[in-house]
Structure formats: structure tokens, C-alpha cells
């Protein structure tokens, strides 16, 4: 199974359900890229989601605006914890990785297509990979990420 590395908090948000009773729709249902899906990438396809050792420059207030009140309530504790851990240890990656939020595979998701336009508040383009059926692992798997899609040597 292929993997895609994302910065936090987006790696985690992609693996959260938008609605607790709907396993199909992830909270962040589009992953933005500057490059299209490779022509050899068959959709639909389940991929691993890897959380890189870095944090995307997005403020918590911006995330709160995008989410519904119930989604924010479900996510805010994790988000505050992740931001504070990154702030404390981002200069010491060896201490950051064992915390389980960075430098690891967190779960998997199905890529069902690609868009170049969307009304979703998560879409900024120019390409958006449309995602469904998030599955969070019970325990993160420490792993070094790579650019673009890569093939980790782990079994599902």
C-alpha cells in the first residue's frame, strides 16, 4: 500500500470522521497538492497517511472556523496537545517522534478522485485529492516519510 506524508494537524484531521455516525466522510475530505495524481495511480485506492515531523502553519482559530461546533469540540483537545508538543520539541526531532503525533503512520484513507475546483472550505488547490473512509490505527507506526507517494515496508 502506498503512503502520503502530510504535515500536522492535517494528517490527523484527514483520519477523523466528519460525523461520528458516518464512516465514509473524513473531517478534512480533500488533501491539497500542487501536483496531480500520477497517471499510474488507480482510484479508488487506499493509502497510508504519514504524519511528518513538521507542522503546517495554520492557526487553531482558522481550523475552528472551518469546523462545526461539535467537530471542534471533538478535536480541540488533540489539536491543543499537538500544537503544544510541537512548540516544545520541534527543534529536537528525536524527542518529538516518540510522542506519537509526528514522524509516524497514523492510519489509512481511500483516495476516490481528484478535483481542480471545490466549494469545500478545505480546498485551496490547485489539485485536491478527494478522500473517503478514514481508518485510524490503534497505535501509530514510527516511520520516516518521503516526498510524493512512497511505498513503506509495512503490511496493512
C-alpha positions in Angstrom: 0.0 0.0 0.0 1.3 3.5 -0.9 1.7 6.3 1.6 1.5 10.0 1.5 3.2 12.3 4.1 1.3 15.3 5.4 2.1 17.9 8.0 0.2 18.0 11.2 -2.6 18.9 12.1 -3.8 17.8 8.6 -2.6 14.2 8.8 -4.7 13.7 11.9 -7.7 15.7 10.7 -7.9 13.6 7.5 -8.3 10.5 9.6 -11.2 11.9 11.7 -14.8 11.3 10.8 -16.7 14.4 9.8 -19.7 12.9 11.6 -19.5 10.3 14.3 -22.2 8.2 12.8 -20.8 8.3 9.2 -17.7 6.2 8.5 -17.4 7.4 4.9 -16.7 11.1 5.2 -13.5 12.4 6.8 -13.4 15.7 8.6 -10.8 17.0 6.1 -12.2 15.4 2.9 -9.7 17.0 0.5 -5.9 16.9 0.5 -4.4 19.8 -1.4 -1.3 19.3 -3.7 0.5 21.3 -6.3 0.7 18.2 -8.5 -2.0 16.0 -9.9 -2.4 12.3 -9.1 0.1 10.3 -11.0 -1.3 8.7 -14.2 -0.4 5.3 -12.8 -2.4 5.9 -9.6 -5.6 3.9 -9.8 -8.7 5.3 -8.0 -10.2 4.3 -5.7 -7.1 3.3 -3.7 -6.5 3.0 0.0 -3.2 4.7 1.1 -1.4 5.2 4.4 -1.4 8.6 6.0 2.0 9.6 7.4 2.5 12.5 9.8 5.7 14.3 9.0 8.0 15.8 11.7 6.7 19.3 10.8 3.7 21.4 11.5 1.7 23.2 8.9 1.4 27.0 9.6 -2.3 27.1 10.3 -3.8 28.8 13.4 -6.2 27.0 15.6 -8.7 29.8 15.1 -8.7 29.1 11.4 -9.4 25.5 12.0 -12.2 26.3 14.4 -13.9 28.5 11.7 -13.9 25.6 9.2 -15.3 23.0 11.6 -18.8 22.8 13.0 -19.1 23.3 16.8 -19.4 19.6 17.5 -16.4 18.8 15.3 -14.3 21.4 17.1 -15.3 20.1 20.5 -14.3 16.5 19.4 -10.9 17.8 18.1 -9.8 20.7 20.2 -8.1 18.7 22.9 -5.9 16.7 20.4 -5.1 19.9 18.5 -4.0 21.9 21.5 -1.9 18.9 22.7 -0.3 18.5 19.3 0.5 22.2 18.9 2.0 22.4 22.4 4.1 19.3 21.8 5.4 20.7 18.6 6.2 24.1 20.2 8.1 22.4 23.0 10.1 19.9 20.9 10.2 21.0 17.2 13.9 21.7 17.5 14.6 18.2 18.9 13.0 15.7 16.5 14.3 12.7 18.5 12.1 13.8 21.4 9.2 14.8 19.1 8.7 11.5 17.3 8.1 9.2 20.3 5.1 11.3 21.3 3.0 9.6 18.5 1.9 12.6 16.6 4.9 13.2 14.3 7.1 11.0 12.2 4.7 8.1 12.0 2.0 6.4 10.0 -1.3 7.3 11.7 -3.9 5.4 9.6 -5.2 5.0 6.1 -7.8 6.5 3.8 -9.2 5.9 0.3 -8.4 8.4 -2.5 -11.5 8.3 -4.7 -10.7 11.1 -7.1 -9.2 14.5 -7.8 -10.7 17.9 -8.3 -9.4 21.3 -9.5 -12.3 23.2 -8.0 -14.4 22.6 -4.9 -16.7 24.5 -2.6 -15.2 22.7 0.3 -13.5 25.1 2.9 -10.6 22.6 2.9 -9.8 23.1 -0.8 -7.1 25.6 -1.7 -5.8 23.8 -4.8 -4.6 23.7 -7.4 -5.3 19.9 -7.1 -7.4 18.3 -4.4 -7.4 14.6 -3.7 -10.9 13.6 -2.7 -10.9 11.3 0.3 -13.3 8.8 2.0 -13.4 6.1 4.7 -10.7 7.2 7.2 -9.3 4.5 9.4 -7.1 5.5 12.4 -4.6 2.9 13.6 -4.9 2.0 17.3 -1.1 2.7 17.6 1.0 4.9 15.3 3.8 3.2 13.4 7.1 5.2 13.6 8.3 5.7 10.1 10.4 8.1 8.1 8.3 9.9 5.4 9.2 10.9 1.9 8.1 13.3 -0.7 5.1 12.4 -3.0 3.7 8.9 -2.8 6.0 6.3 -1.4 5.9 2.6 -0.6 6.6 1.9 3.1 7.8 -1.6 4.0 4.9 -2.4 6.4 1.9 -4.6 6.0 -1.7 -3.5 6.4 
